Amino acid sequence: MPKSSLIHIPAAGSVPVALTCAIPARRIEIIEDGSVAPQGLIVQFPADDFAVNDQYPYSAQPIALKGAGRDGVLGLPQQGSPGASNFRPADTYCQLTSATATPTLVRLLELES
């Protein structure tokens, strides 16, 4: 069953917000929500240790990511309890900030298939 979340994203120059797994997702879609004026997004991905800022104007959204490999899983949610020997934090899809000085709101859609 897909999971949809609304996430507040801070203005450009702020600390990025990490989008983390809530379900074992095989693909995700990220798009600015229609309830706010689109600002564009600055996205950092874990593949390069969040070092590169990729800019996505509203016209280039949704940003779609798909899992690779044999099982196709893009990420897993938190497993175990913090402090426990079997604790595993949730995987991070990416980190986001607004492309402008105005904060924005994104919808994250996580899909299991």
BELQUI-V988895 format. One record per residue. N is the residue number from 0. RES is the residue in one small letter. NEAR is the number of other ideal C-beta (glycine too) atoms within 8 Angstrom. Layout:
# BELQUI-V988895
n:N res:RES near:NEAR
n:N res:RES near:NEAR
This chain:
# BELQUI-V988895
n:0 res:m near:3
n:1 res:p near:7
n:2 res:k near:9
n:3 res:s near:8
n:4 res:s near:8
n:5 res:l near:9
n:6 res:i near:11
n:7 res:h near:7
n:8 res:i near:12
n:9 res:p near:10
n:10 res:a near:10
n:11 res:a near:9
n:12 res:g near:5
n:13 res:s near:7
n:14 res:v near:4
n:15 res:p near:11
n:16 res:v near:11
n:17 res:a near:7
n:18 res:l near:12
n:19 res:t near:12
n:20 res:c near:15
n:21 res:a near:8
n:22 res:i near:8
n:23 res:p near:9
n:24 res:a near:14
n:25 res:r near:11
n:26 res:r near:10
n:27 res:i near:13
n:28 res:e near:10
n:29 res:i near:18
n:30 res:i near:10
n:31 res:e near:14
n:32 res:d near:10
n:33 res:g near:4
n:34 res:s near:4
n:35 res:v near:9
n:36 res:a near:4
n:37 res:p near:9
n:38 res:q near:13
n:39 res:g near:12
n:40 res:l near:17
n:41 res:i near:14
n:42 res:v near:13
n:43 res:q near:13
n:44 res:f near:9
n:45 res:p near:8
n:46 res:a near:3
n:47 res:d near:8
n:48 res:d near:4
n:49 res:f near:9
n:50 res:a near:5
n:51 res:v near:7
n:52 res:n near:6
n:53 res:d near:8
n:54 res:q near:9
n:55 res:y near:12
n:56 res:p near:9
n:57 res:y near:9
n:58 res:s near:4
n:59 res:a near:6
n:60 res:q near:12
n:61 res:p near:6
n:62 res:i near:12
n:63 res:a near:8
n:64 res:l near:10
n:65 res:k near:8
n:66 res:g near:12
n:67 res:a near:4
n:68 res:g near:6
n:69 res:r near:3
n:70 res:d near:5
n:71 res:g near:9
n:72 res:v near:10
n:73 res:l near:13
n:74 res:g near:13
n:75 res:l near:9
n:76 res:p near:11
n:77 res:q near:9
n:78 res:q near:7
n:79 res:g near:9
n:80 res:s near:5
n:81 res:p near:5
n:82 res:g near:4
n:83 res:a near:7
n:84 res:s near:4
n:85 res:n near:6
n:86 res:f near:11
n:87 res:r near:7
n:88 res:p near:6
n:89 res:a near:10
n:90 res:d near:10
n:91 res:t near:11
n:92 res:y near:13
n:93 res:c near:13
n:94 res:q near:11
n:95 res:l near:15
n:96 res:t near:14
n:97 res:s near:16
n:98 res:a near:11
n:99 res:t near:8
n:100 res:a near:6
n:101 res:t near:8
n:102 res:p near:9
n:103 res:t near:12
n:104 res:l near:12
n:105 res:v near:13
n:106 res:r near:12
n:107 res:l near:13
n:108 res:l near:11
n:109 res:e near:13
n:110 res:l near:10
n:111 res:e near:9
n:112 res:s near:3
